[in-house]
Amino acid sequence: MDEVVLTMKQYNLGIEATLEIIGGKWKALIVCLLISGTKRTSELQRRIPGISQKVLIQQLRELEQDGIIGRHVYSQMPPKVEYYITEYGITANEIINLMCSWGRTNIERRQQQGEEVELLENEPK
């Protein structure tokens, strides 16, 4: 019988643990969208241009595994799946809001420096 040796996961800084959960290109966007309410997979894909269905599903699974989001599967044909933010996921709201605020300020700064950059978040989807 093979012996399983578990090693303790170590972080140098707390931000490493945060980025492990909501870091990357898509996870913070997904959490941000779900904080505003339950969404179906197709709606999330429409609201996140550039994300493939495969990557979206992978990111949703990882967020679900980490307890940030939950999934409700309706027993109907065709299958209907909705994703929602969990109580634990809501604790990330402050971080997400700070990231959004910093991003808006960054965009304004870049515009003032003459860069052609645009924020579409207030555009109808």
Sequence and secondary structure as in RCSB ss.txt:
>XXXX:A:sequence
MDEVVLTMKQYNLGIEATLEIIGGKWKALIVCLLISGTKRTSELQRRIPGISQKVLIQQLRELEQDGIIGRHVYS
QMPPKVEYYITEYGITANEIINLMCSWGRTNIERRQQQGEEVELLENEPK
>XXXX:A:secstr
           SSHHHHHHHHH TTTHHHHHHHHHT  EEHHHHHHHSTT  HHHHHHHHHHHHHTTSEEEEEE 
SSS EEEEEE HHHHTTHHHHHHHHHHHHHHHHHHHHTT      TTS  
